[in-house]
Amino acid sequence: MIKRYPFFLKLLFPLLLIVLVPLIAFSRYSGFSMRQFYLDQISINLEARANLLKDQVLQYLSVEDEKSIDILCKSAGKSSGTRITVMEMSGKVLGDSEKNPHEMESHSDRPEFVKAITGETGVFTRYSDTLGEPMMYLALLLKKDGQLLGVLRTSVSISAIDKQLDIIHKRTLFGMLAVALLAALAALLFSRRISSPLEKIQEGAIHFSNGELSYRLPVFDSSETELLAKTMNDMASNLDERMETIVRQRKEIEAVLSSMTEGVIAVNSEEKIISINQSAARMFHKEQSELLNRSVQETLRNPDFQRFVRISLMDEKPHEDDIFFHFRDEILLNVRSAPLIDAGGDRIGIIVILNDVTRLRRLENMRRDFAANVSHEIKTPLTAIKGFTETLKSGALNNPAEAARFVDIIENHTNRLIAIIDDLMKLSVIEQNIGDKKIALTEYQILPVLYSAIDVCRAKADEKDIRISCSCDGALKARINSALVEQAFVNLLDNAIKYSEPGKSIEIEAKKTGSGIAVAFQDHGVGIEREHLSRLFERFYRVDVSRSRKMGGTGLGLAIVKHIVIANGGSITVESAPGEGSRFVIRLPVYAS
């Protein structure tokens, strides 16, 4: 893996190279040039010294005075600090300022000698085996009147020059190091000045990529980085606003979908659920997470619904159907579909709207049953009245006893019609008052209401020798409409007396519960089978039609009781079994809403 370096180091190293490479090159070049300059100056000096001695040496060579030549070399060499050597054309040393010429070997192979005998000035820098140090040699050809007499060589040690140059080189090196350090510091500051804003911008970009769009980059001195930071801040601000808008719109859509009583499902072209609101999930008795991003066939195992989805996906027309679903209970959903269109106008699936119409259909059925029952309940006595009236008109009036019996029957049916109409009127008034919230509730004691209801039913109970007992705390109170609650108590007591055999008893118990009060009516009559209990409070519903009519019931008494209890903010339940009697319990809140 390639190692990544910080940006300021990437800037620092090239800047240092830009400074150090010229410095090193200059140092090397200046050292070389300085050395060459010194050597050139030494060469000039050696040639000048040689030319000063040239005439004297030629004079001694012409007379072959070797001794004088050696003395001249030693004295001149000592006074000038120069090594002076005179050689004849064969290379034999005739005189030397440093050594005894008789002890010295032939110099015919020395490069400066070889070059000098060709007529050129021989200049060479080399290590002297005789003296054991580096020397610069300069050799001149000595000739007089066209005759070649020998070679004059001057030389000096260049060790001192090298030492001086080493000192200069070291000082230069120290200077270079100081310049390099200053350059490094300047490069570091420069690179940090450039990289610091970029690192800040990089840090800001990381914040932005992590969704922290409220983060803002600082303002920098450089116009370029300032413009870049400002541009990124503006971009983040715009993105933040757009994201907030998108999130707000999404939350608004989710709030709308969550608050809808209708279920909403979005299904893509692959029959996969891509969106579903809480109402739809509740209808299917599942969590949203169990349904989201899963296929309809996998999650909703209802062949009718699956077929509806497939048909809706096949064409672009809206579809509607009522489909039964079986969960804990059977429910009926009204299902409607419409094409799902994306922002580009392409069809990507369907939207399915679900309405739970179970209660609505049940109410429609109850309405139809109610209309049929009302018609039947009213038509039956009217038919009887009409029949007996026609009988009277056809001659029964001539028989006083028969006519009186017919009139009694007509009166009973008339009273029955009046009772039915009175009960219907009561129900209508109660329902209207519930809808308009016109029923006045006041804090009232329960015991007087129970006693009043018992007094109303006392005569019927005495006729059948039925004993009514009441257990109620005199301080027990509730916010009720006492007249309506008394009517409910009367209806329950009347039913209990009707369906109890002579000599039985009815127990009434009122007590306080955790959330309010409960008033129970227990009889020991014929009882009710379990399948009738769920419909017992429906209008005109009778367990035993013939027996109910024989006892003069209208079929509306318990429906009236239920609506009165609801109007007082309470509820009513029933428990019963054939031969064991029935127990009706009215529950009222202490402070009815």
PyMOL commands that set and color helices and strands:
alter all, ss='L'
color gray80, all
select helices_A, chain A and resi 7-62+66-80+101-103+111-116+159-209+223-259+278-283+288-291+296-299+303-314+358-393+396-398+400-436+446-463+482-498+530-533+545-550+557-567
alter helices_A, ss='H'
color red, helices_A
select strands_A, chain A and resi 83-88+93-96+122-128+133-144+147-157+263-268+273-276+319-326+330-341+347-356+442-445+467-472+477-480+505-512+516-522+571-577+581-589
alter strands_A, ss='S'
color yellow, strands_A
deselect
rebuild
show_as cartoon
